[in-house]
Amino acid sequence: MSTELVWLAVLMGAATYPSRAAPLLAPGMHRLPVRVQEYLRLVGPAVLATLAAVNVMVAVDAARRPS
């Protein structure tokens, strides 16, 4: 394993930690408006669907061959 990948993993953990720690650090999250709570509930599945779609999509050229 490359040490560059370890630093990338640490960097990504630091980048995503605030969003994962928000419910712990802001216990009044349940006091948000219902519309905002519904929106936030859909962010995770939307991100996962986007990541899955990127891995599933295949680019094809004019002759319908994978490029």
N, C-alpha and C positions, 0 to 999 in steps of 0.2 A: 504494500500500500504506500502510496506517495504521501509525503508529509504535506504537500500542497492541499490534498483532499481533506486532511485532518483540519487544517486551518479553515478551509471552506465550510466544513461542518460546524466548527465553532462559531464562525461568522454568521452562518444561517441560524444557528441556535440563538445567538444574541439578537438577531434581527426579528425572530418570531417570538421571543420570550415575552415582550410586553403584551402582545395580543392574547397569549395564553395565560398570563398572570393577571390580566385585568379583572376577572371575577373575584380573584383572591384579594386584590388590592383595593377594589371598589365594591364593598359589600352592598352598597345601595343600588346595585345594577337592576334589581327587580323593580325599582321605582322609575325606570325609564318608561317613556310612553310605549303603549302596546305595539304601535306601528314600528318603532325602532327595534323592539325585541324581536318582532317577526322578521325584520330585515336581517338582524344579526344572526338569527337561527339559520338563515339560508346562505350565509356567506361561506361557511365550511363546505357544505355539499356542492356549491357552485365552483369553488376552487378545485375540489377533487374531480368534478366532472370535466373541468377545463384541462386538468393534467391528464386525465384519461383520454380525452378527445385528441390531444396533441400526440399521444403515443399510439393512437389507433389510426389516425389519418395517414394516408399514403399519397404523396404527390405523384401525379402521372403527367406525362407529356402529351402532345397532340395525337400520338399513335396509341394512346392508352397504355403505355408501358411505364412501370414505376421508374421514377428518376431519382 
